[in-house]
Amino acid sequence: MARRRKRKSRRRQEGRRILEHVPQFSIESGEDKPVTAARKFIQAEGILPPALLLVKRNEHTTDRYFWAEKGLFGAQYVEENHFLFPSLRLLEGSPNQEPLAVASR
């Protein structure tokens, strides 16, 4: 039997496009849980919001987090509810803007 394709949410696609313009940081979780590793990295590096953190849990899994003024959120939640974040509203108005510098660790 053929599988049906999952419908892509327009709201989530728009949120994903907006998050492409946010600085990204890639880190390894090490011994910590991914969210703890992300919080420690933010604290150690003094990262200012908005930022997207890609935390590699193991060779197959990478967790995505969004660092906002209000705290740390799962990136999928932010994609679906990007309109709730004031720092993303600035990026929302300029779709032709070049992506900000991407940092990698």
KOLFI-169312 format. One record per atom (N, C-alpha, C, O): residue number from 1; chain; atom name; x, y negated, z negated. Coordinates in pm, 1 decimal. Layout:
% KOLFI-169312
SITE   bafi   kelo   zase          X          Y          Z
SITE    NUM      A     CA          X          Y          Z
...
//
This chain:
% KOLFI-169312
SITE   bafi   kelo   zase          X          Y          Z
SITE      1      A      N       83.4      117.8        0.0
SITE      1      A     CA        0.0        0.0        0.0
SITE      1      A      C       88.4     -124.9        0.0
SITE      1      A      O      187.1     -130.9      -73.3
SITE      2      A      N       54.4     -221.9       79.7
SITE      2      A     CA      133.7     -345.2       90.5
SITE      2      A      C      114.0     -432.7      -33.2
SITE      2      A      O        3.4     -447.6      -85.2
SITE      3      A      N      224.5     -489.4      -77.6
SITE      3      A     CA      216.5     -580.8     -192.8
SITE      3      A      C      183.8     -720.5     -144.2
SITE      3      A      O      232.9     -765.3      -40.6
SITE      4      A      N      100.3     -788.1     -220.5
SITE      4      A     CA       67.4     -926.2     -187.2
SITE      4      A      C      174.9    -1018.4     -240.5
SITE      4      A      O      231.4     -994.6     -347.3
SITE      5      A      N      202.6    -1122.3     -166.6
SITE      5      A     CA      301.6    -1219.8     -211.8
SITE      5      A      C      241.8    -1308.6     -319.0
SITE      5      A      O      123.7    -1343.4     -315.5
SITE      6      A      N      325.5    -1343.9     -413.2
SITE      6      A     CA      280.7    -1431.3     -520.0
SITE      6      A      C      269.8    -1574.0     -466.2
SITE      6      A      O      359.0    -1620.7     -395.3
SITE      7      A      N      162.6    -1642.2     -499.2
SITE      7      A     CA      141.2    -1778.9     -454.0
SITE      7      A      C      236.0    -1873.8     -526.1
SITE      7      A      O      249.8    -1867.8     -648.3
SITE      8      A      N      301.0    -1961.3     -450.2
SITE      8      A     CA      394.2    -2056.3     -510.0
SITE      8      A      C      319.4    -2182.0     -551.2
SITE      8      A      O      247.9    -2242.3     -471.1
SITE      9      A      N      336.2    -2220.0     -674.3
SITE      9      A     CA      270.4    -2338.3     -726.2
SITE      9      A      C      335.9    -2464.7     -670.3
SITE      9      A      O      457.6    -2481.2     -678.7
SITE     10      A      N      255.0    -2552.8     -613.9
SITE     10      A     CA      308.4    -2678.2     -560.4
SITE     10      A      C      368.2    -2763.2     -671.4
SITE     10      A      O      471.9    -2827.0     -653.1
SITE     11      A      N      302.3    -2763.6     -786.3
SITE     11      A     CA      351.4    -2842.4     -899.5
SITE     11      A      C      488.8    -2794.0     -944.6
SITE     11      A      O      576.7    -2874.4     -975.7
SITE     12      A      N      506.9    -2662.1     -947.9
SITE     12      A     CA      635.3    -2606.7     -988.6
SITE     12      A      C      743.0    -2632.9     -883.0
SITE     12      A      O      857.8    -2660.6     -917.6
SITE     13      A      N      707.1    -2624.5     -755.3
SITE     13      A     CA      802.9    -2654.8     -649.1
SITE     13      A      C      849.0    -2799.6     -657.4
SITE     13      A      O      967.0    -2828.6     -637.5
SITE     14      A      N      756.1    -2891.4     -686.9
SITE     14      A     CA      791.7    -3032.1     -702.0
SITE     14      A      C      885.7    -3050.7     -821.0
SITE     14      A      O      982.1    -3126.8     -812.9
SITE     15      A      N      857.8    -2981.6     -930.7
SITE     15      A     CA      945.1    -2987.7    -1047.6
SITE     15      A      C     1083.5    -2933.9    -1018.0
SITE     15      A      O     1182.5    -2988.3    -1066.7
SITE     16      A      N     1092.2    -2828.9     -939.7
SITE     16      A     CA     1222.0    -2770.9     -901.9
SITE     16      A      C     1302.5    -2869.9     -817.7
SITE     16      A      O     1423.6    -2883.4     -835.0
SITE     17      A      N     1233.1    -2939.7     -725.2
SITE     17      A     CA     1301.1    -3040.9     -643.3
SITE     17      A      C     1355.0    -3154.7     -730.3
SITE     17      A      O     1465.0    -3204.5     -706.1
SITE     18      A      N     1279.6    -3195.2     -829.5
SITE     18      A     CA     1323.3    -3302.7     -918.8
SITE     18      A      C     1444.2    -3257.1    -1000.7
SITE     18      A      O     1538.8    -3333.8    -1018.8
SITE     19      A      N     1442.1    -3133.8    -1050.0
SITE     19      A     CA     1553.2    -3084.1    -1131.2
SITE     19      A      C     1682.6    -3068.5    -1051.5
SITE     19      A      O     1790.3    -3061.5    -1110.7
SITE     20      A      N     1674.4    -3063.0     -918.8
SITE     20      A     CA     1795.8    -3054.8     -836.9
SITE     20      A      C     1881.9    -3179.8     -850.9
SITE     20      A      O     2001.9    -3175.3     -823.6
SITE     21      A      N     1822.1    -3291.8     -893.4
SITE     21      A     CA     1893.8    -3418.8     -905.3
SITE     21      A      C     1952.8    -3441.2    -1044.5
SITE     21      A      O     2010.0    -3546.9    -1071.4
SITE     22      A      N     1939.3    -3343.1    -1132.2
SITE     22      A     CA     1988.1    -3354.2    -1270.6
SITE     22      A      C     2124.1    -3285.2    -1280.4
SITE     22      A      O     2143.6    -3180.6    -1218.5
SITE     23      A      N     2218.7    -3341.0    -1356.7
SITE     23      A     CA     2348.9    -3274.8    -1373.4
SITE     23      A      C     2332.6    -3133.2    -1429.9
SITE     23      A      O     2248.7    -3109.8    -1516.9
SITE     24      A      N     2412.9    -3039.9    -1380.1
SITE     24      A     CA     2406.1    -2900.5    -1424.6
SITE     24      A      C     2536.8    -2859.4    -1489.8
SITE     24      A      O     2644.7    -2903.0    -1449.4
SITE     25      A      N     2525.4    -2775.3    -1590.7
SITE     25      A     CA     2641.2    -2721.2    -1660.0
SITE     25      A      C     2624.1    -2570.7    -1668.7
SITE     25      A      O     2519.9    -2522.5    -1713.1
SITE     26      A      N     2725.3    -2495.8    -1626.9
SITE     26      A     CA     2721.0    -2349.7    -1633.5
SITE     26      A      C     2812.8    -2303.3    -1745.7
SITE     26      A      O     2930.0    -2340.7    -1750.8
SITE     27      A      N     2758.4    -2221.3    -1835.5
SITE     27      A     CA     2836.6    -2171.0    -1948.4
SITE     27      A      C     2808.8    -2022.8    -1968.8
SITE     27      A      O     2713.0    -1968.0    -1914.3
SITE     28      A      N     2893.8    -1959.2    -2048.0
SITE     28      A     CA     2875.0    -1818.9    -2088.2
SITE     28      A      C     2820.0    -1818.6    -2230.5
SITE     28      A      O     2859.8    -1901.6    -2312.2
SITE     29      A      N     2729.2    -1726.5    -2260.9
SITE     29      A     CA     2672.2    -1723.7    -2395.4
SITE     29      A      C     2766.6    -1660.7    -2497.2
SITE     29      A      O     2759.0    -1691.9    -2616.0
SITE     30      A      N     2855.2    -1572.6    -2452.1
SITE     30      A     CA     2948.5    -1508.5    -2545.2
SITE     30      A      C     2874.2    -1423.0    -2646.3
SITE     30      A      O     2786.5    -1344.8    -2609.6
SITE     31      A      N     2909.2    -1437.6    -2773.6
SITE     31      A     CA     2846.6    -1358.6    -2880.1
SITE     31      A      C     2711.7    -1416.3    -2923.3
SITE     31      A      O     2629.8    -1345.9    -2982.5
SITE     32      A      N     2688.8    -1543.8    -2893.6
SITE     32      A     CA     2565.7    -1610.2    -2936.9
SITE     32      A      C     2449.1    -1575.7    -2846.3
SITE     32      A      O     2466.9    -1528.7    -2733.9
SITE     33      A      N     2327.8    -1600.5    -2898.2
SITE     33      A     CA     2210.0    -1591.9    -2813.0
SITE     33      A      C     2217.9    -1709.2    -2715.5
SITE     33      A      O     2279.9    -1810.8    -2746.8
SITE     34      A      N     2155.8    -1697.0    -2597.3
SITE     34      A     CA     2168.8    -1802.3    -2496.4
SITE     34      A      C     2128.9    -1941.9    -2544.1
SITE     34      A      O     2198.5    -2039.1    -2514.7
SITE     35      A      N     2018.7    -1953.2    -2616.6
SITE     35      A     CA     1974.3    -2085.6    -2661.2
SITE     35      A      C     2071.9    -2144.1    -2763.7
SITE     35      A      O     2093.6    -2265.3    -2766.2
SITE     36      A      N     2130.6    -2059.0    -2848.1
SITE     36      A     CA     2229.5    -2104.6    -2945.7
SITE     36      A      C     2356.1    -2150.5    -2875.1
SITE     36      A      O     2415.1    -2251.8    -2912.6
SITE     37      A      N     2397.9    -2076.6    -2773.3
SITE     37      A     CA     2515.9    -2115.3    -2695.7
SITE     37      A      C     2492.7    -2250.0    -2627.6
SITE     37      A      O     2583.0    -2333.5    -2622.6
SITE     38      A      N     2372.3    -2271.3    -2575.4
SITE     38      A     CA     2339.8    -2398.3    -2509.9
SITE     38      A      C     2344.7    -2513.2    -2610.6
SITE     38      A      O     2401.0    -2618.8    -2581.7
SITE     39      A      N     2285.8    -2492.8    -2728.4
SITE     39      A     CA     2286.4    -2598.0    -2831.1
SITE     39      A      C     2428.3    -2630.4    -2877.3
SITE     39      A      O     2462.1    -2747.3    -2896.0
SITE     40      A      N     2510.8    -2528.7    -2895.5
SITE     40      A     CA     2650.3    -2551.2    -2936.8
SITE     40      A      C     2727.6    -2627.3    -2829.2
SITE     40      A      O     2806.9    -2716.1    -2860.4
SITE     41      A      N     2704.6    -2592.6    -2703.4
SITE     41      A     CA     2773.4    -2659.0    -2592.4
SITE     41      A      C     2733.6    -2806.5    -2584.9
SITE     41      A      O     2818.5    -2893.5    -2565.8
SITE     42      A      N     2604.6    -2833.5    -2600.1
SITE     42      A     CA     2555.4    -2971.9    -2597.9
SITE     42      A      C     2619.6    -3052.5    -2710.2
SITE     42      A      O     2663.0    -3165.8    -2689.3
SITE     43      A      N     2625.2    -2993.8    -2828.3
SITE     43      A     CA     2683.8    -3060.9    -2944.4
SITE     43      A      C     2833.4    -3084.6    -2924.6
SITE     43      A      O     2882.9    -3194.0    -2951.7
SITE     44      A      N     2904.6    -2983.8    -2877.9
SITE     44      A     CA     3050.5    -2993.2    -2863.1
SITE     44      A      C     3090.3    -3092.4    -2754.3
SITE     44      A      O     3186.9    -3166.9    -2771.0
SITE     45      A      N     3017.2    -3094.3    -2643.6
SITE     45      A     CA     3053.4    -3179.4    -2530.4
SITE     45      A      C     2987.9    -3316.6    -2534.7
SITE     45      A      O     3025.0    -3405.2    -2457.7
SITE     46      A      N     2890.4    -3335.3    -2624.2
SITE     46      A     CA     2822.0    -3463.9    -2633.2
SITE     46      A      C     2743.1    -3497.1    -2507.1
SITE     46      A      O     2745.6    -3610.6    -2459.7
SITE     47      A      N     2674.3    -3399.2    -2453.9
SITE     47      A     CA     2599.4    -3417.3    -2329.2
SITE     47      A      C     2474.5    -3500.8    -2356.0
SITE     47      A      O     2399.9    -3475.9    -2450.7
SITE     48      A      N     2454.0    -3600.0    -2270.3
SITE     48      A     CA     2336.4    -3685.6    -2280.5
SITE     48      A      C     2226.2    -3634.9    -2189.4
SITE     48      A      O     2254.0    -3587.4    -2079.3
SITE     49      A      N     2100.6    -3644.4    -2233.9
SITE     49      A     CA     1989.6    -3601.0    -2149.2
SITE     49      A      C     1970.0    -3698.0    -2032.6
SITE     49      A      O     2007.1    -3814.6    -2045.6
SITE     50      A      N     1914.7    -3656.3    -1922.1
SITE     50      A     CA     1870.9    -3521.1    -1888.5
SITE     50      A      C     1986.4    -3436.9    -1834.6
SITE     50      A      O     2078.0    -3489.0    -1771.0
SITE     51      A      N     1981.2    -3308.0    -1860.4
SITE     51      A     CA     2081.7    -3214.6    -1809.5
SITE     51      A      C     2020.1    -3075.3    -1800.4
SITE     51      A      O     1928.5    -3040.9    -1875.2
SITE     52      A      N     2072.0    -2996.9    -1708.1
SITE     52      A     CA     2026.9    -2859.1    -1690.5
SITE     52      A      C     2142.0    -2768.0    -1727.0
SITE     52      A      O     2252.7    -2783.3    -1675.5
SITE     53      A      N     2116.2    -2672.1    -1816.9
SITE     53      A     CA     2220.5    -2578.2    -1859.6
SITE     53      A      C     2188.4    -2439.4    -1808.5
SITE     53      A      O     2078.6    -2388.0    -1829.8
SITE     54      A      N     2285.0    -2379.0    -1740.9
SITE     54      A     CA     2272.2    -2242.8    -1692.6
SITE     54      A      C     2359.4    -2156.6    -1781.9
SITE     54      A      O     2482.2    -2165.0    -1777.1
SITE     55      A      N     2295.3    -2073.0    -1864.1
SITE     55      A     CA     2367.7    -1991.8    -1961.8
SITE     55      A      C     2368.5    -1847.7    -1914.2
SITE     55      A      O     2263.7    -1783.8    -1905.0
SITE     56      A      N     2487.8    -1796.8    -1883.8
SITE     56      A     CA     2501.7    -1659.6    -1835.6
SITE     56      A      C     2497.9    -1565.2    -1955.8
SITE     56      A      O     2586.6    -1567.4    -2041.2
SITE     57      A      N     2392.5    -1481.8    -1960.7
SITE     57      A     CA     2375.5    -1387.7    -2071.3
SITE     57      A      C     2460.0    -1262.6    -2047.7
SITE     57      A      O     2529.4    -1216.0    -2138.0
SITE     58      A      N     2453.8    -1209.1    -1927.2
SITE     58      A     CA     2537.5    -1095.6    -1885.6
SITE     58      A      C     2557.6    -1106.6    -1734.9
SITE     58      A      O     2522.7    -1208.6    -1675.4
SITE     59      A      N     2612.6    -1004.5    -1673.1
SITE     59      A     CA     2643.6    -1015.7    -1530.0
SITE     59      A      C     2519.9    -1027.7    -1442.1
SITE     59      A      O     2530.1    -1071.4    -1327.5
SITE     60      A      N     2402.6     -989.4    -1493.9
SITE     60      A     CA     2280.6     -991.7    -1414.3
SITE     60      A      C     2184.3    -1103.6    -1450.8
SITE     60      A      O     2099.7    -1140.4    -1369.3
SITE     61      A      N     2195.1    -1158.2    -1570.7
SITE     61      A     CA     2094.0    -1250.2    -1621.1
SITE     61      A      C     2151.9    -1386.7    -1655.4
SITE     61      A      O     2252.8    -1397.3    -1725.0
SITE     62      A      N     2086.8    -1490.0    -1605.7
SITE     62      A     CA     2123.0    -1627.3    -1639.1
SITE     62      A      C     1997.2    -1698.2    -1687.0
SITE     62      A      O     1895.6    -1698.6    -1617.5
SITE     63      A      N     2003.7    -1758.0    -1804.9
SITE     63      A     CA     1891.7    -1834.3    -1859.6
SITE     63      A      C     1911.7    -1981.2    -1826.0
SITE     63      A      O     2023.9    -2031.8    -1828.7
SITE     64      A      N     1801.4    -2049.7    -1794.2
SITE     64      A     CA     1807.4    -2190.7    -1757.7
SITE     64      A      C     1735.9    -2273.5    -1862.6
SITE     64      A      O     1622.5    -2243.3    -1899.8
SITE     65      A      N     1802.6    -2379.0    -1910.8
SITE     65      A     CA     1746.1    -2468.4    -2010.7
SITE     65      A      C     1758.3    -2611.8    -1964.4
SITE     65      A      O     1852.1    -2647.5    -1893.0
SITE     66      A      N     1662.5    -2694.1    -2005.6
SITE     66      A     CA     1663.9    -2837.1    -1973.7
SITE     66      A      C     1682.4    -2915.4    -2102.4
SITE     66      A      O     1605.9    -2899.3    -2197.5
SITE     67      A      N     1783.5    -2999.7    -2104.9
SITE     67      A     CA     1812.8    -3083.9    -2221.4
SITE     67      A      C     1747.9    -3219.8    -2197.3
SITE     67      A      O     1788.6    -3293.9    -2107.8
SITE     68      A      N     1646.3    -3252.1    -2278.1
SITE     68      A     CA     1572.0    -3377.0    -2265.3
SITE     68      A      C     1585.2    -3458.0    -2393.7
SITE     68      A      O     1642.5    -3411.2    -2492.1
SITE     69      A      N     1531.8    -3579.7    -2391.7
SITE     69      A     CA     1534.2    -3664.1    -2511.8
SITE     69      A      C     1460.1    -3597.1    -2627.5
SITE     69      A      O     1492.8    -3617.6    -2744.4
SITE     70      A      N     1360.5    -3517.3    -2592.8
SITE     70      A     CA     1276.0    -3453.3    -2694.1
SITE     70      A      C     1333.4    -3322.3    -2745.7
SITE     70      A      O     1282.8    -3268.3    -2844.1
SITE     71      A      N     1438.2    -3269.5    -2682.0
SITE     71      A     CA     1496.8    -3143.4    -2725.9
SITE     71      A      C     1531.9    -3053.2    -2609.4
SITE     71      A      O     1544.3    -3098.2    -2495.5
SITE     72      A      N     1548.1    -2924.3    -2639.6
SITE     72      A     CA     1587.5    -2824.9    -2540.5
SITE     72      A      C     1464.4    -2744.6    -2498.6
SITE     72      A      O     1391.2    -2693.1    -2583.2
SITE     73      A      N     1442.2    -2734.5    -2367.5
SITE     73      A     CA     1324.7    -2666.1    -2314.5
SITE     73      A      C     1366.4    -2564.5    -2209.5
SITE     73      A      O     1471.5    -2578.5    -2146.8
SITE     74      A      N     1284.6    -2463.1    -2190.6
SITE     74      A     CA     1306.3    -2368.9    -2081.9
SITE     74      A      C     1284.1    -2440.2    -1949.7
SITE     74      A      O     1190.0    -2518.6    -1937.0
SITE     75      A      N     1368.9    -2414.3    -1851.4
SITE     75      A     CA     1361.1    -2484.9    -1723.8
SITE     75      A      C     1230.1    -2457.0    -1650.3
SITE     75      A      O     1178.7    -2544.7    -1580.9
SITE     76      A      N     1176.0    -2337.0    -1664.5
SITE     76      A     CA     1050.4    -2305.7    -1596.4
SITE     76      A      C      936.7    -2392.2    -1650.0
SITE     76      A      O      853.2    -2439.9    -1573.2
SITE     77      A      N      933.5    -2412.4    -1782.2
SITE     77      A     CA      831.5    -2499.3    -1842.5
SITE     77      A      C      844.4    -2641.2    -1787.7
SITE     77      A      O      744.2    -2705.4    -1756.3
SITE     78      A      N      967.4    -2689.6    -1776.3
SITE     78      A     CA      991.7    -2825.6    -1727.9
SITE     78      A      C      951.4    -2838.1    -1580.8
SITE     78      A      O      896.8    -2940.7    -1540.2
SITE     79      A      N      977.7    -2735.1    -1501.4
SITE     79      A     CA      936.3    -2738.3    -1360.3
SITE     79      A      C      785.4    -2753.4    -1349.0
SITE     79      A      O      736.6    -2829.1    -1265.2
SITE     80      A      N      711.8    -2682.1    -1432.4
SITE     80      A     CA      565.9    -2685.1    -1425.4
SITE     80      A      C      507.0    -2811.4    -1487.2
SITE     80      A      O      396.8    -2852.1    -1450.4
SITE     81      A      N      579.0    -2874.3    -1580.9
SITE     81      A     CA      526.7    -2989.9    -1653.0
SITE     81      A      C      622.6    -3108.7    -1646.6
SITE     81      A      O      639.5    -3180.4    -1745.2
SITE     82      A      N      684.9    -3129.5    -1531.6
SITE     82      A     CA      786.1    -3234.0    -1517.3
SITE     82      A      C      732.6    -3373.1    -1546.2
SITE     82      A      O      808.6    -3461.7    -1585.2
SITE     83      A      N      603.1    -3393.5    -1527.6
SITE     83      A     CA      541.9    -3524.4    -1549.3
SITE     83      A      C      538.4    -3564.5    -1697.1
SITE     83      A      O      512.6    -3680.7    -1728.6
SITE     84      A      N      564.1    -3470.2    -1787.6
SITE     84      A     CA      565.5    -3500.1    -1930.8
SITE     84      A      C      698.8    -3556.7    -1978.6
SITE     84      A      O      709.4    -3601.3    -2092.8
SITE     85      A      N      800.6    -3555.5    -1892.6
SITE     85      A     CA      935.2    -3595.3    -1932.7
SITE     85      A      C      970.9    -3730.2    -1870.1
SITE     85      A      O      987.2    -3740.3    -1748.5
SITE     86      A      N      983.1    -3834.4    -1954.0
SITE     86      A     CA     1011.8    -3968.9    -1902.1
SITE     86      A      C     1141.9    -3977.2    -1822.3
SITE     86      A      O     1148.7    -4052.6    -1725.2
SITE     87      A      N     1244.8    -3902.1    -1860.4
SITE     87      A     CA     1372.4    -3909.9    -1789.6
SITE     87      A      C     1361.2    -3854.7    -1647.9
SITE     87      A      O     1441.7    -3890.6    -1561.9
SITE     88      A      N     1263.5    -3768.3    -1621.7
SITE     88      A     CA     1245.5    -3713.4    -1486.9
SITE     88      A      C     1157.8    -3803.0    -1400.8
SITE     88      A      O     1159.1    -3791.0    -1278.3
SITE     89      A      N     1082.3    -3892.0    -1462.1
SITE     89      A     CA      997.2    -3982.3    -1384.3
SITE     89      A      C     1081.4    -4076.8    -1299.6
SITE     89      A      O     1040.2    -4116.2    -1190.5
SITE     90      A      N     1199.3    -4113.1    -1349.7
SITE     90      A     CA     1289.3    -4200.4    -1273.9
SITE     90      A      C     1334.7    -4131.0    -1146.3
SITE     90      A      O     1345.0    -4194.2    -1041.1
SITE     91      A      N     1361.9    -4000.9    -1155.3
SITE     91      A     CA     1408.8    -3924.2    -1039.7
SITE     91      A      C     1294.3    -3890.5     -944.8
SITE     91      A      O     1316.2    -3868.5     -825.6
SITE     92      A      N     1172.9    -3886.5     -997.4
SITE     92      A     CA     1057.0    -3846.1     -919.2
SITE     92      A      C     1026.2    -3945.3     -807.4
SITE     92      A      O      979.5    -3906.2     -700.4
SITE     93      A      N     1052.1    -4072.4     -832.0
SITE     93      A     CA     1016.6    -4175.4     -735.8
SITE     93      A      C     1108.5    -4184.6     -616.3
SITE     93      A      O     1072.4    -4249.3     -518.0
SITE     94      A      N     1226.5    -4122.6     -619.5
SITE     94      A     CA     1322.1    -4136.6     -509.4
SITE     94      A      C     1360.9    -4000.2     -452.7
SITE     94      A      O     1464.9    -3946.0     -490.1
SITE     95      A      N     1279.7    -3943.6     -363.3
SITE     95      A     CA     1307.5    -3809.8     -310.2
SITE     95      A      C     1429.1    -3803.6     -218.9
SITE     95      A      O     1485.8    -3695.7     -201.8
SITE     96      A      N     1471.7    -3915.4     -159.2
SITE     96      A     CA     1586.0    -3914.0      -67.9
SITE     96      A      C     1717.7    -3940.6     -137.8
SITE     96      A      O     1821.7    -3952.3      -72.9
SITE     97      A      N     1714.0    -3950.3     -268.6
SITE     97      A     CA     1834.8    -3979.4     -345.8
SITE     97      A      C     1928.7    -3859.0     -343.8
SITE     97      A      O     1884.2    -3744.3     -348.8
SITE     98      A      N     2058.9    -3886.2     -336.4
SITE     98      A     CA     2158.9    -3779.2     -341.1
SITE     98      A      C     2161.9    -3717.1     -479.9
SITE     98      A      O     2140.0    -3787.7     -578.3
SITE     99      A      N     2188.8    -3585.6     -491.4
SITE     99      A     CA     2199.2    -3523.0     -623.1
SITE     99      A      C     2315.2    -3583.5     -702.2
SITE     99      A      O     2418.0    -3621.2     -646.0
SITE    100      A      N     2296.1    -3591.9     -833.0
SITE    100      A     CA     2402.5    -3640.4     -920.6
SITE    100      A      C     2515.9    -3539.6     -924.4
SITE    100      A      O     2498.9    -3425.2     -882.2
SITE    101      A      N     2630.7    -3580.9     -974.2
SITE    101      A     CA     2748.0    -3493.8     -981.2
SITE    101      A      C     2715.3    -3366.9    -1059.1
SITE    101      A      O     2647.8    -3371.7    -1161.9
SITE    102      A      N     2763.0    -3255.2    -1010.0
SITE    102      A     CA     2739.1    -3126.4    -1075.0
SITE    102      A      C     2869.1    -3083.1    -1143.9
SITE    102      A      O     2974.6    -3072.9    -1081.2
SITE    103      A      N     2858.1    -3058.4    -1273.4
SITE    103      A     CA     2975.0    -3013.6    -1348.9
SITE    103      A      C     2962.5    -2863.3    -1372.3
SITE    103      A      O     2852.5    -2810.4    -1388.4
SITE    104      A      N     3074.9    -2797.2    -1373.7
SITE    104      A     CA     3073.8    -2653.4    -1396.8
SITE    104      A      C     3181.4    -2618.3    -1498.2
SITE    104      A      O     3292.7    -2670.8    -1493.0
SITE    105      A      N     3148.2    -2531.3    -1588.3
SITE    105      A     CA     3242.2    -2487.5    -1692.0
SITE    105      A      C     3265.7    -2340.2    -1680.3
SITE    105      A      O     3341.9    -2283.4    -1758.5
//
